[in-house]
Amino acid sequence: MPTKKSSNDTSPVFNVPAVAQQVGVTRQTIYNWIDAGIIQYSQRIGESKDGAPLFTPRDLEQVKRVATERDEKRHSLRLDRK
């Protein structure tokens, strides 16, 4: 579920559970990708009050691309084994 970064800004931001749900991976996968430097969340927004990363719509598109690329790679590796 998108949240707003402030009352003056109407740009939606997404928390890790929302991003994971939209991309079709687990929350842990999102955290693993962040830790590995595979994806980034928007630094200009900062972090929510509980320290969780927040993603802009642009960040979300980046995560979707990464998930698609990784899925395609995994699929091609399976085909190579046959």
Residue, then its C-alpha position, 0 to 999 in steps of 0.5 A: m500500500p502506498t504511503k505519502k512522504s509528507s502532507n505537502d507532497t502527493s508523490p506515493v512511496f511504497n514500503v517493503p511489503a508493498v513492493a514485495q507484493q507487487v513484484g511477487v517476491t518475499r520481503q526477505t528477498i527485497y532486503n537481500w537485494i538491498d543488502a547485496g546492492i542489487i536494488q536501491y531505494s530512494q535516498r531523497i525520501g529517506e527512511s520512514k520513522d521505523g527505519a524501513p526503506l521507502f520506494t518511489p514509483r521509479d524505484l518500484e519499476q527498477v525492482k520489477r526490472v530486476a525481478t524480471e531479469r532474475d526470473e528470465k535468467r533462472h528460467s534459461l538456466r533450467l532450459d540449459r539443463k535439459 
